[in-house]
């Protein structure tokens, strides 16, 4: 079915208020596999509702692609790509609790005092918000970093907020929490 250019936006707005669409799951994994409650498999869904769900999946795919570009750019210290993907009002809370602006985050990667030797993301979920204008991304990461205090292997969880604007999807916020092995947590408690 061909849809007129203006119709997808109108359908998306209407579908958000339909009772059948309101309870549909919005999560997907980074691999792209929809969760079992995906609306595509719901019986009785109208053609318009299927079109809206296809649009939502296309939006999630665009966020997934932006997430993958971001992970590659962090790993390779590609500041130009990150400058394009990260919004001007970016707010970043790192694993040790320090808050950084966009400029501070990009400068950290530019300087030789901190380098990611690898950065991999897994178990990512994308939840579309605000009628598809924002996305909340949660997941886990593994990284090998080289800092002023030597090499460091990291595992952590993250939350990122993406907002759709005239220039595409932009990362506006990130909060990261390190996942520490239980032995390391016990060692920290005994040192106190």
C-alpha positions as CSV (number, residue, x, y, z in Angstrom):
1,X,0.0,0.0,0.0
2,X,1.4,3.4,-1.0
3,X,1.0,6.1,1.5
4,X,0.9,9.8,0.7
5,X,4.0,11.7,2.2
6,X,1.9,13.5,4.8
7,X,-0.1,10.5,5.9
8,X,2.5,8.6,8.0
9,X,2.9,11.5,10.5
10,X,-0.9,11.8,10.8
11,X,-1.2,8.0,11.3
12,X,1.5,8.0,13.9
13,X,-0.2,10.7,15.9
14,X,-3.6,8.9,15.7
15,X,-2.2,5.5,16.5
16,X,-0.7,6.7,19.8
17,X,-4.2,7.3,21.1
18,X,-5.8,4.1,19.8
19,X,-6.5,1.7,22.7
20,X,-5.1,-1.3,20.8
21,X,-1.9,0.5,20.1
22,X,-1.5,2.0,23.5
23,X,-0.5,-1.3,25.1
24,X,1.9,-2.5,22.5
25,X,5.5,-3.1,23.5
26,X,8.0,-0.6,22.1
27,X,11.2,-2.4,23.0
28,X,13.6,-4.1,20.6
29,X,17.1,-5.4,21.1
30,X,20.1,-3.9,19.3
31,X,20.2,-7.0,17.1
32,X,16.8,-5.9,15.7
33,X,14.7,-8.8,16.9
34,X,11.4,-7.5,18.1
35,X,10.2,-8.6,21.6
36,X,7.4,-11.2,21.6
37,X,4.6,-8.6,22.2
38,X,5.4,-6.9,18.8
39,X,2.3,-5.4,17.3
40,X,3.1,-6.9,13.9
41,X,1.9,-10.3,15.0
42,X,-1.3,-9.0,16.7
43,X,-4.4,-10.4,15.1
44,X,-7.0,-8.0,13.9
45,X,-4.6,-5.1,13.4
46,X,-5.8,-2.8,10.6
47,X,-3.7,-1.9,7.6
48,X,-3.2,1.6,9.0
49,X,-2.1,0.2,12.3
50,X,0.4,-2.1,10.5
51,X,1.7,0.9,8.6
52,X,2.1,2.9,11.8
53,X,4.0,-0.1,13.4
54,X,6.2,-0.3,10.3
55,X,7.0,3.4,10.8
56,X,7.8,2.9,14.5
57,X,10.1,0.0,13.6
58,X,11.8,2.2,11.0
59,X,12.4,4.9,13.7
60,X,13.8,2.2,16.1
61,X,16.1,1.0,13.3
62,X,17.4,4.6,12.8
63,X,18.1,4.9,16.5
64,X,19.8,1.5,16.4
65,X,22.0,2.7,13.5
66,X,22.9,5.9,15.4
67,X,23.8,3.8,18.5
68,X,26.1,1.6,16.4
69,X,27.8,4.6,14.8
70,X,28.3,6.1,18.2
71,X,29.9,2.9,19.6
72,X,32.2,2.7,16.6
73,X,33.1,6.4,16.9
74,X,33.9,6.0,20.6
75,X,36.1,3.0,20.0
76,X,38.0,4.7,17.2
77,X,38.1,8.1,18.8
78,X,36.2,9.6,15.8
79,X,35.4,13.0,17.3
80,X,34.0,14.3,14.0
81,X,31.3,11.6,14.0
82,X,30.6,12.1,17.7
83,X,30.3,15.8,17.2
84,X,27.6,15.1,14.6
85,X,25.7,12.5,16.8
86,X,25.9,14.3,20.1
87,X,23.7,17.4,20.7
88,X,25.1,20.7,21.9
89,X,23.3,20.4,25.2
90,X,24.6,16.9,25.9
91,X,25.0,15.8,29.5
92,X,27.2,12.8,30.3
93,X,27.6,11.2,33.7
94,X,30.5,8.7,33.6
95,X,31.0,5.5,35.6
96,X,32.8,7.3,38.5
97,X,30.1,9.9,38.9
98,X,31.7,12.8,37.1
99,X,29.4,14.9,34.9
100,X,30.7,16.2,31.5
101,X,29.4,18.5,28.8
102,X,29.7,17.6,25.1
103,X,32.9,19.7,24.9
104,X,34.4,18.0,27.9
105,X,33.5,14.5,26.6
106,X,34.9,15.2,23.1
107,X,38.1,16.8,24.6
108,X,38.6,13.7,26.7
109,X,38.7,11.5,23.6
110,X,40.9,14.0,21.7
111,X,43.6,14.1,24.3
112,X,45.9,11.2,24.7
113,X,45.2,10.8,28.4
114,X,42.3,8.4,27.9
115,X,41.7,5.9,25.0
116,X,39.3,3.1,24.4
117,X,41.1,0.2,22.9
118,X,37.7,-1.5,22.5
119,X,34.1,-0.6,23.1
120,X,31.3,-3.1,22.6
121,X,27.6,-2.7,23.3
122,X,25.3,-5.7,24.0
123,X,21.8,-6.3,25.4
124,X,20.5,-3.0,24.2
125,X,16.8,-2.1,24.3
126,X,15.2,0.9,22.6
127,X,12.0,2.4,23.9
128,X,10.3,5.1,21.7
129,X,8.8,8.0,23.6
130,X,7.0,11.3,22.8
131,X,5.2,10.0,19.7
132,X,8.5,8.8,18.2
133,X,10.3,12.1,18.7
134,X,12.6,10.6,21.5
135,X,14.2,7.3,22.3
136,X,15.4,5.9,25.6
137,X,18.1,3.4,25.1
138,X,19.4,1.1,27.8
139,X,22.0,-1.6,27.7
140,X,25.3,-3.0,28.7
141,X,28.8,-2.4,27.4
142,X,32.3,-3.8,27.7
143,X,35.4,-1.7,27.2
144,X,39.1,-1.9,27.4
145,X,40.5,1.6,28.2
146,X,43.9,3.1,28.6
147,X,44.0,6.0,31.0
148,X,46.6,7.9,33.0
149,X,46.3,5.3,35.7
150,X,47.0,2.4,33.3
151,X,44.9,-0.1,31.4
152,X,41.4,-0.8,32.7
153,X,38.7,-3.3,31.7
154,X,35.2,-2.0,32.2
155,X,31.8,-3.5,32.2
156,X,28.8,-1.3,32.7
157,X,25.2,-0.4,32.1
158,X,24.1,2.7,30.4
159,X,21.1,4.9,29.7
160,X,21.1,7.2,26.7
161,X,18.4,9.6,25.5
162,X,18.1,10.4,21.8
163,X,16.0,13.2,20.4
164,X,14.8,13.5,16.8
165,X,15.4,16.9,15.3
166,X,15.8,18.5,11.9
167,X,19.3,17.1,11.5
168,X,18.3,13.6,12.6
169,X,18.8,11.6,15.8
170,X,21.0,13.3,18.4
171,X,22.3,11.9,21.7
172,X,21.3,14.3,24.4
173,X,22.1,12.5,27.6
174,X,24.1,9.5,28.9
175,X,24.5,8.0,32.3
176,X,26.8,5.0,32.9
177,X,27.2,2.8,35.9
178,X,30.1,0.3,36.2
179,X,29.3,-3.3,36.9
180,X,31.9,-4.5,39.4
181,X,32.6,-8.1,40.2
182,X,31.4,-9.2,43.6
183,X,34.9,-9.7,44.9
184,X,35.8,-6.1,44.0
185,X,32.7,-4.9,45.8
186,X,33.6,-6.9,49.0
187,X,37.1,-5.4,48.8
188,X,35.7,-1.9,48.7
189,X,33.5,-2.5,51.8
190,X,36.4,-3.9,53.8
191,X,38.6,-0.9,53.0
192,X,36.1,1.5,54.5
